[in-house]
Amino acid sequence: MYRQALDKLKEWKKSSTRIPLIIRGARQVGKTWLMKEFGRTSYQKVAYVNFEGNDRMEHFFEGDLEIPRIVRGLSLEAECNIEPGNTLIIFDEVQEVPRALTSLKYFRENEPQYHIIAAGSILGVALHPGVSFPVGKVSFLDLFPLSFAEFMRAMGMQKYLDLLLEHDWNLIADFKGRYTELLKQYFFIGGMPEAVAAFIQRQDYKEVREIQFRIITAYEQDFSKHAPNETVPRIRMLWNSIPSQLARENRKFVYGLIRKGARARDYELAMMWLTDCGLIHKVNRITKPGLPLRSYEDSKAFKLYLLDIGLLSALSGLDAKTLISGNKIFNEFKGALTEQYVLQQFKCEGMIPIFYWSAEIGTSEIDFIIQIESKIIPVEVKASENLRAKSLKVYREKYLPEISIRLSMSDYRDEKWLVNLPLYALNVLPKMLLKEKS
């Protein structure tokens, strides 16, 4: 299974300014596989150390953090003779031994010739008082579930992906049905690596759902394991409310849907916890599209999305027949799934910051506002081929954007001020916008 993050790791290895790297991401998005695959394909040797339940390493790191001593101990633990430049050192589940995380500072300052990457729950690290986080001494790589482009490649559809990258819109339109079928499968399966791998092997939608519910159960167990006891019930209620929040026509988050009389201050910690874990994405409203966008952020109005569209469809109780056949039930919920899909692709492509805009008075709303360098771009999302763009027209008349994007199931069309891009071609948008800028 190919991950785009492998290319970023290869760039990290070649960099003359390389420093220890921490891979961030929710549990089960493929961090361990990514590190091992990178080591297997890019280094002569891999010194892999898993700190989870590793009493020996916990005791070892209670000693001094002199790098020669640490390297010798790691060599014994991993049964690997560590050679600078030829060996990738991997710290997995590093939050379980916080002083191992602290040691990255000393690798950076005293022995930068070693290539070292780590992964784990950053939230888990933060829960250990008195732990020194190596601020400024490490770099970060965010890992998300598979994007639709990665999903297509995993499904053996590389030629279809290549066609999108070539922008041959006439030929793409001829094979629209195949792209649509793949997109509906992605709406159900999502991008969690275990679910994708299982479907590729056995084409069993029921098994996929079982895997997704197992992942959801593991996340819910983490609530009790890591979060403060008094916050756990609120985390569960907020988490379980997200499908109903997104099912509303106006997907702005409403605390009253969690429980009657709920207030923001009651759930702020729960929301922060889920965000820090990487389990939800928060998209705030902006009052106007000015630079920098964060200066116009309205922190009281926001939408919440899950980390993965497959997990959202599982939590929403949508079965394969409903999604793949596209019946009435799916039609009622597909707007929520489509917005989740778009947000997820934006995250995978590293398109940040991401906001949405709505008028102070009236019903006009732009689903997403993104920024490519100094250009602010409104993005309207349509779940079908309905091409009415009332809100975009209101926005255009008010702010005069250079370009606007509408994502829908309609074919590609450039109307100068408005580009209609098929939802299944979303991966080409970043380069398209950069080209437009130049």
VOFIBA-756599 format. One line per field, with one value per residue (C-alpha): residue in one letter; x, y, z. Coordinates in steps of 0.25 Angstrom, whole numbers, plus 5000, padded with zeros to 4 digits. Example, Ala and Ser with C-alpha at 12.3 -4.5 7.8 and 13.67 -1.06 7.14 Angstrom:
r	c(A|S) .
c1	c(5049|5055) .
c2	c(4982|4996) .
c3	c(5031|5029) .
REM end
This chain:
r	c(M|Y|R|Q|A|L|D|K|L|K|E|W|K|K|S|S|T|R|I|P|L|I|I|R|G|A|R|Q|V|G|K|T|W|L|M|K|E|F|G|R|T|S|Y|Q|K|V|A|Y|V|N|F|E|G|N|D|R|M|E|H|F|F|E|G|D|L|E|I|P|R|I|V|R|G|L|S|L|E|A|E|C|N|I|E|P|G|N|T|L|I|I|F|D|E|V|Q|E|V|P|R|A|L|T|S|L|K|Y|F|R|E|N|E|P|Q|Y|H|I|I|A|A|G|S|I|L|G|V|A|L|H|P|G|V|S|F|P|V|G|K|V|S|F|L|D|L|F|P|L|S|F|A|E|F|M|R|A|M|G|M|Q|K|Y|L|D|L|L|L|E|H|D|W|N|L|I|A|D|F|K|G|R|Y|T|E|L|L|K|Q|Y|F|F|I|G|G|M|P|E|A|V|A|A|F|I|Q|R|Q|D|Y|K|E|V|R|E|I|Q|F|R|I|I|T|A|Y|E|Q|D|F|S|K|H|A|P|N|E|T|V|P|R|I|R|M|L|W|N|S|I|P|S|Q|L|A|R|E|N|R|K|F|V|Y|G|L|I|R|K|G|A|R|A|R|D|Y|E|L|A|M|M|W|L|T|D|C|G|L|I|H|K|V|N|R|I|T|K|P|G|L|P|L|R|S|Y|E|D|S|K|A|F|K|L|Y|L|L|D|I|G|L|L|S|A|L|S|G|L|D|A|K|T|L|I|S|G|N|K|I|F|N|E|F|K|G|A|L|T|E|Q|Y|V|L|Q|Q|F|K|C|E|G|M|I|P|I|F|Y|W|S|A|E|I|G|T|S|E|I|D|F|I|I|Q|I|E|S|K|I|I|P|V|E|V|K|A|S|E|N|L|R|A|K|S|L|K|V|Y|R|E|K|Y|L|P|E|I|S|I|R|L|S|M|S|D|Y|R|D|E|K|W|L|V|N|L|P|L|Y|A|L|N|V|L|P|K|M|L|L|K|E|K|S) .
c1	c(5000|5006|5005|5009|5016|5027|5031|5032|5040|5050|5051|5054|5065|5072|5071|5084|5076|5069|5066|5058|5044|5031|5020|5006|4993|4981|4983|4982|4984|4997|5009|5016|5015|5019|5032|5036|5033|5042|5053|5051|5052|5062|5072|5081|5077|5065|5066|5052|5048|5033|5032|5018|5019|5034|5038|5053|5053|5046|5056|5067|5063|5062|5077|5086|5082|5096|5095|5106|5100|5086|5091|5098|5085|5076|5086|5084|5069|5067|5078|5084|5097|5093|5102|5100|5094|5091|5082|5068|5065|5050|5043|5029|5018|5028|5018|5019|5034|5034|5049|5051|5044|5052|5065|5062|5067|5080|5081|5078|5088|5100|5099|5091|5097|5087|5074|5063|5048|5037|5022|5012|5000|5005|4993|4999|5012|5005|4998|5012|5015|5029|5033|5042|5037|5048|5042|5049|5058|5048|5040|5027|5019|5004|4998|4983|4975|4977|4973|4964|4976|4983|4971|4970|4984|4982|4970|4979|4973|4987|4983|4970|4978|4989|4977|4973|4987|4988|4975|4970|4955|4949|4954|4951|4937|4936|4940|4931|4923|4936|4941|4927|4927|4941|4936|4924|4933|4942|4930|4927|4941|4948|4963|4967|4978|4973|4959|4965|4974|4963|4954|4965|4967|4953|4943|4934|4927|4922|4936|4940|4929|4933|4947|4942|4934|4946|4954|4943|4942|4957|4956|4945|4954|4965|4955|4955|4970|4975|4965|4962|4950|4941|4942|4940|4925|4925|4935|4926|4914|4921|4927|4914|4907|4915|4907|4894|4901|4906|4892|4886|4885|4892|4904|4909|4911|4900|4903|4888|4889|4898|4888|4877|4883|4898|4907|4920|4929|4924|4930|4942|4951|4945|4946|4960|4963|4957|4964|4978|4976|4973|4960|4952|4955|4949|4946|4943|4935|4941|4934|4941|4952|4964|4978|4982|4970|4971|4970|4955|4952|4939|4942|4928|4923|4929|4927|4933|4937|4942|4956|4951|4938|4937|4936|4926|4917|4919|4915|4903|4898|4899|4900|4907|4894|4890|4903|4906|4892|4890|4875|4867|4873|4887|4882|4877|4891|4900|4903|4909|4918|4922|4926|4934|4940|4945|4950|4958|4964|4968|4975|4982|4987|4992|4983|4982|4977|4962|4950|4936|4928|4914|4907|4903|4889|4883|4885|4898|4909|4922|4925|4940|4950|4964|4977|4988|4999|4993|4981|4968|4958|4944|4940|4925|4922|4910|4907|4900|4900|4892|4900|4892|4903|4894|4903|4916|4909|4906|4920|4926|4918|4923|4937|4941|4950|4960|4955|4944|4943|4930|4932|4921|4918|4917|4928|4940|4936|4944|4935|4946|4941|4937|4943|4934|4943|4938|4938|4947|4957|4959|4974|4978|4972|4985|4994|4983|4982|4997|4997|4986|4994|5006) .
c2	c(5000|5013|5026|5040|5042|5033|5043|5054|5044|5042|5057|5058|5048|5056|5069|5076|5082|5069|5068|5057|5055|5052|5046|5051|5045|5037|5023|5013|5022|5015|5021|5009|5003|5016|5016|5002|5003|5015|5008|4996|5003|5015|5009|4997|4995|4998|4999|4998|5000|4999|5006|5001|4991|4991|4992|4990|5002|5010|5007|5009|5023|5027|5027|5039|5043|5043|5039|5029|5021|5022|5017|5005|5002|5003|4994|4983|4985|4985|4975|4984|4990|5005|5012|5027|5030|5015|5012|5017|5018|5017|5020|5015|5018|5028|5034|5022|5026|5041|5042|5035|5047|5057|5049|5054|5068|5062|5055|5068|5076|5066|5055|5060|5050|5039|5038|5036|5037|5035|5033|5032|5040|5054|5055|5044|5051|5063|5056|5053|5064|5069|5064|5073|5073|5076|5089|5094|5081|5073|5074|5068|5060|5059|5046|5044|5032|5029|5040|5036|5037|5027|5019|5018|5014|5003|4998|4996|5008|5015|5017|5025|5033|5036|5041|5051|5056|5058|5067|5060|5064|5059|5045|5046|5049|5037|5028|5036|5024|5017|5029|5030|5015|5017|5029|5022|5011|5021|5027|5014|5008|5021|5022|5014|5005|4992|4994|4997|4985|4976|4980|4979|4964|4960|4970|4968|4981|4974|4971|4985|4990|4980|4986|5000|4997|4991|5003|5012|5003|5005|5020|5020|5011|5022|5032|5024|5021|5035|5045|5051|5043|5054|5058|5044|5044|5058|5053|5041|5050|5060|5049|5042|5055|5058|5049|5057|5070|5068|5062|5076|5085|5095|5087|5098|5091|5093|5089|5087|5074|5068|5069|5079|5091|5088|5100|5102|5103|5089|5083|5091|5081|5069|5076|5080|5065|5059|5070|5067|5052|5055|5048|5061|5073|5087|5097|5111|5122|5134|5148|5152|5146|5155|5152|5146|5138|5135|5150|5148|5135|5134|5124|5123|5117|5104|5091|5078|5066|5052|5048|5038|5037|5022|5023|5034|5025|5014|5023|5028|5014|5014|5001|4997|4996|5010|5016|5009|5009|5023|5022|5032|5030|5033|5045|5051|5049|5050|5065|5062|5051|5059|5071|5061|5055|5069|5073|5060|5062|5076|5071|5060|5070|5079|5090|5099|5107|5103|5111|5114|5126|5130|5144|5151|5153|5143|5128|5130|5120|5116|5102|5104|5115|5111|5119|5116|5125|5139|5135|5132|5123|5120|5105|5101|5086|5080|5065|5063|5070|5082|5094|5105|5114|5125|5126|5127|5138|5146|5144|5148|5161|5164|5160|5159|5147|5144|5130|5121|5106|5097|5083|5074|5061|5069|5069|5079|5093|5106|5118|5128|5133|5119|5105|5093|5081|5067|5062|5050|5059|5067|5063|5072|5084|5089|5089|5094|5106|5108|5108|5118|5127|5127) .
c3	c(5000|4996|5004|4999|5013|5008|4998|5009|5018|5006|5005|5020|5019|5008|5015|5020|5031|5036|5050|5058|5053|5060|5052|5058|5055|5061|5065|5054|5042|5039|5046|5050|5036|5030|5038|5036|5021|5020|5027|5019|5006|5009|5019|5020|5034|5044|5059|5063|5078|5082|5096|5099|5111|5110|5125|5121|5112|5123|5133|5123|5120|5135|5134|5128|5113|5108|5093|5093|5104|5098|5084|5091|5098|5086|5078|5089|5089|5074|5072|5061|5060|5058|5048|5046|5032|5029|5040|5043|5058|5061|5074|5074|5084|5090|5099|5108|5112|5112|5115|5101|5095|5103|5097|5083|5088|5091|5078|5071|5079|5081|5070|5058|5049|5054|5046|5056|5055|5066|5066|5077|5084|5087|5096|5104|5105|5110|5121|5128|5137|5138|5124|5116|5101|5091|5086|5074|5073|5065|5052|5050|5039|5040|5036|5032|5027|5012|5003|4991|4982|4991|4992|4976|4976|4986|4978|4966|4959|4956|4942|4946|4956|4945|4936|4946|4948|4933|4933|4921|4924|4912|4914|4929|4926|4917|4930|4940|4944|4948|4956|4963|4967|4973|4980|4986|4991|4998|5004|5011|5013|5016|5018|5030|5025|5032|5025|5012|5012|5016|5005|4995|4999|5001|4995|5007|5012|5024|5029|5026|5035|5046|5045|5046|5058|5065|5062|5068|5080|5082|5081|5092|5101|5099|5105|5118|5118|5115|5118|5132|5138|5140|5125|5119|5119|5112|5102|5099|5097|5088|5080|5078|5074|5062|5052|5056|5055|5041|5037|5039|5027|5034|5039|5049|5062|5073|5087|5090|5081|5091|5102|5105|5112|5109|5109|5102|5115|5119|5106|5103|5109|5103|5089|5091|5095|5083|5074|5081|5078|5064|5064|5060|5051|5055|5044|5049|5042|5037|5037|5024|5015|5019|5021|5030|5031|5045|5048|5044|5051|5059|5070|5074|5061|5055|5049|5054|5045|5048|5044|5034|5025|5026|5041|5040|5031|5041|5053|5044|5042|5027|5020|5007|4999|5004|5000|4987|4982|4986|4990|4997|5011|5005|4998|5011|5017|5005|5007|5021|5015|5003|5012|5021|5008|5004|5017|5018|5005|5008|5021|5013|5003|5014|5010|5022|5028|5025|5029|5025|5022|5025|5024|5036|5031|5021|5017|5009|5013|5006|5011|5011|5010|5007|5005|4995|4998|4998|4990|4997|4990|4993|4991|4989|4991|4984|4986|4973|4959|4964|4959|4966|4972|4979|4991|4982|4974|4987|4992|4978|4978|4992|4992|4977|4978|4966|4965|4972|4972|4972|4975|4970|4962|4949|4939|4939|4933|4934|4934|4937|4950|4954|4952|4954|4958|4959|4974|4969|4964|4976|4978|4966|4972|4980|4967|4959|4968|4969|4954|4953|4963|4954) .
REM end
